[in-house]
Each structure stands twice: as structure tokens, then as C-alpha cells.
Amino acid sequence: MNLDISGRSASEIAESLRARIEQGDLHPGDVLPPVRTLADELGVNRNTVVAAYRQLAQAGVIVTRGRGGTHVADLSPVAQEGFAAGSVLRDVGTGNPDPELIPDLSRALARMAGRPVLYGEPVIDPGLEQWASEWMRGDLPASAELRLTITSGAADAVERLLAQALTRDDAVALEDPCFLTSIHTVRIGGYRPVPVPVDDEGMTVAGLRAALEQGVRAVVHTPRAQNPTGASLSARRAEELRAVLRDHPYVLVIEDDHFSLLSQQPFQSLIADGHRRWALVRSVSKFLGPDMCLAVTASDPETAERLAMRLTPGTTWVSHLLQRLTHALVTDADTMAAIRHAGACYAARNAAFVERLTAEGLPADAGDGLNLWIPLPVPARAVSEQLMRRGWLARPGDEFVIGEDGPSHRLRLTVHDLDDADAERLAVDVAAAVRAAGGRLVAREVA
């Protein structure tokens, strides 16, 4: 392929390549010439081509993959959480909380008003700051010096935390399979995801060690109710992972405890006493509703200062009205009782559906969180296609996988808002879909 690349300086070569991409001569995923080859063709020093490629990589136009070569960046959209737009199918892959289990905001709205907040005032509402300090401090090392930051949700916090610490093409350790928003955040930021396998106890020790050996500068993990697997970090695994991180105190550890007050599992942390760069993020969206775009981040002082600087060019602070509403709700006894009830309901409904699936010949574990991660004897996409013919829209595990080769044999289902009749019908249809896709079910035991 004749790309007609020209130029004598790094900027001229970069501009020539960018023009070829913008004109459609190069497409997402196309491999660019090796540095030596292009340097020889243009009659320039190899370092000139290296500099040109670096310019384009920093701009997000191309990506470098080591021995895998240099490619035109793929900016196609990735899967997102939430309802599928325009579908007539019953959506059981949304990842949404149950609206019936979100506390009523009306009483709290009536008593949260206060004087107007003006430019230059403290960005954290005093009442929320006091409550959040107690909430976060109890789960962090006693000697940890922490600062609080309020952001517009957990995804906003993670994006800004990564941006203040990394540059394009820096490596980030992500759980594999991974939360869709984390995949999207890393991809848009131009960082290089390094997959760390997840089992029933959380991130694996070997996986984290391998990621650190590859030079990751940040680790993003979910301590409980991991999405999509439902795994929660065990005390034993947390201790082992902290031991691995002890030799890497300046790697930024971001803990996204998204399920927090709803979780049925104890909190375990990767943040060890003496770790220098860390952040614990807790959003209110799962228990107060997705439209409550607010998250509390506790972090070391340096990270907090950098995070605050990342907020100044745009959303300088989260609305104090939203902060006061959050504080009014989390300090209300009835609301907190409703949140505890919601967490128990999610766990009970998921466990009941797992029992139904097991009875149909598809044994699974309920885990923790809003979703179920169902193992299948056949590729998940084949099962999801069969489910569409039966009126259901489910998410195949392929959408959540970063590093695994081959098709996923997992299905992520959100079933907690189904009534008993629909839950029974879905379990029967999943089993039928597996059979139609060529899979064999586990034979039922005869009493």
C-alpha cells in the first residue's frame, strides 16, 4: 500500500500521516510502517520518525503496541451501561438499580434548602464533609492522612484521578472482566489497559504482580460487588495483594466501592499503611439513584490537591444543593433503613434466580451487586441471540473482557426487578437458549 507519506521533520511527517488518516487513506486498526522502514523511505534519522509517531500518539491519533506495531487508533464506540435504546425486547442487561428500591427524595428536598453559595466559598458542604469523613475514615489505615473531594459521580472521579497522574499510553491495571465505564474511560484517555484476571476472591495475585512488572502506573479495582462478576475481595486475598503492592508505593491505587451501603460483604482494601498514592471512591448513585451524580473521594493529600486542580477548568464544584440533599438523605434513619432493605432485596432476588437456573441445569453463584455473571457451556453470543428470539435482551460477557482470547462463555443478567413469573420464564428461556446453541445442561439429581 502506497501511503504517500512525506516530510523531513517530525512535525511534517506527523502532519502528513494525520492527513492520510483524515482523508480515509488509513482506517482504524491499520498498521503503520515500522520506524526503520519509514525512516529509510524518507531518508531521515529514525529518531525523527519516533518523534513523529510520539506526537500522533500523544494526540490520540495512533496507538503503539510494542512488538504488535503502531496502529491507527480505533475510536469506535464501546458498549455502555443502561437500557438499550429502541429495543422492543425485555432488557435484562441494564445494570440499573430497581426504581422501587430507591428512597423517596421528597421529604429531604423540603428541608435541604439554605442560603445561596457564591464563588470562592468552600466547595464541600460542611455537613456532608463531616459525615463523609467518618464514613471513609473507618475503612482506611488509621495512620492515613486523607483529604476529601466531591465529584460528579464515580466515573468522573476515576477519569480525573487517572488524568492527573498519567499521560497517553501509560499503562493502567484493570480487572478482567471489567466494568464497561472503566474500559471506556481508559480507552478515551489514551491509556494502555493491562488486564488483571478476577476470580471469586477478587483480583488475582499473579495477575497484579504481572501487571506491575509491565510498568502500570495506576490500578483500578472494585473491592466488592465487582461488575460484572459480583466478586468481593476476601480478607486473605486483600492481604496478599497489599504485600505485592508494598514494593510499589507510588503506583496510584483507585478503589471504586460503587455498591458500598448496599453491599452484603465486608469492605476489604488494597490500600496499605504507608502507600503513597491512593484514592477510595464511593458514589451514591446505586442507593440514592443514578441521577444523584455525586461521589465522595478520599485520597492522600497530594492526590487530592491534583484532583482539585483537575476540577478547576470545568466543573469547579458539585452543586451544594445536591450535596445538601445527599447529606439530608444519608443522615435520615428511615432512608438508611430503606437502603439496608434494598441491599437485602437485591441479594435475595439474585439468589432466588440462581436457584431457578440451577434447577434448569445451569448452576451459578449469586455473588454480590446488581447483576449475575452466569457461566455457560457454549459461547455467550450464541445464547444471547437465541434469547432475542424469545423476547429477551441480555449482555454477553464479550463486552466486558479485556485480555481473554476467544469468545466469552458468560452472560451478565440484571434480574432483580423481575416478578416471580417473569423470573421463572427467563430461567426456562436461558436453558432453552443454551440447548438451541448446542450446549448441554447439568442433569437434575433425582431424589
Secondary structure, DSSP 8 states (H G I E B T S, - for coil): -------SSHHHHHHHHHHHHHTTSS-TT-B---HHHHHHHHT--HHHHHHHHHHHHHTTSEEE-GGG-EEE--------SS--TT--SEE-------GGGS---HHHHHT---S---TTS-SS-HHHHHHHHHHHHTTS-TT---EEEEESSHHHHHHHHHHHH--TT-EEEEEES--HHHHHHHHHHT-EEEEEEEETTEE-HHHHHHHHHTT-SEEEE-SSS-TTT-----HHHHHHHHHHHTT-TTSEEEEE--SGGG-SS----S--TT-SSEEEEEESHHHH-TT---EEEEE-HHHHHHHHHHHTTS--S--HHHHHHHHHHHT-HHHHHHHHHHHHHHHHHHHHHHHHHHHTT------SSS-EEEE-SS-HHHHHHHHHHTTEE-EEGGGG-SS--S---EEEE--TT--HHHHHHHHHHHHHHHHHTT---------
